[in-house]
Amino acid sequence: MAETATQTISIAAPPDRVWAIAADVERYPEWAKDVKDVTVRSRDDDGRPIDVEFRASALGRSTHYTLRYDYTSAPGSLAWNIVRGDITRRIDGAYTFSASPTGGTDVRYDLIIELAVPLPGFVKRRAEVRILNTMRELKERAES
């Protein structure tokens, strides 16, 4: 069964800066603590990463998955879905960016994830917290 999570955060940085950080997936290991390695497998005609393989720490182990990025609504949204994964059947997500009245950026993070093996509820909640920590790390990176 798929689990869903949504989080919204306000970042004291302009939307173009926040977009640039979120869309630069090759640099995620520099600021997203759980992302250990990123390999771009394909790019679009504009040179943007399309198929991206990640190695990340999850649930006390290393996991590998490949995401396909969708820039159709760029720079208002960056969406992705899973191509393949070792412990995940589904990862669908999106960042949605909007200018805030204070000159910063409001970011909404939506995620649907389905693991290949069932996990106890407390383990799922701990994993969800770690995934959503990425929003805090994005905020720290954009505001630095």
Secondary structure, 3 states (H helix, E strand, C coil): CCEEEEEEEEECCCHHHHHHHHHCHHHHHHHCCCEEEEEEEEECCCCCEEEEEEEEEECCEEEEEEEEEECCCCCCEEEEEEEEECCEEEEEEEEEEEECCCCCEEEEEEEEEEECCCCCHHHHHHHHHHHHHHHHHHHHHHHC
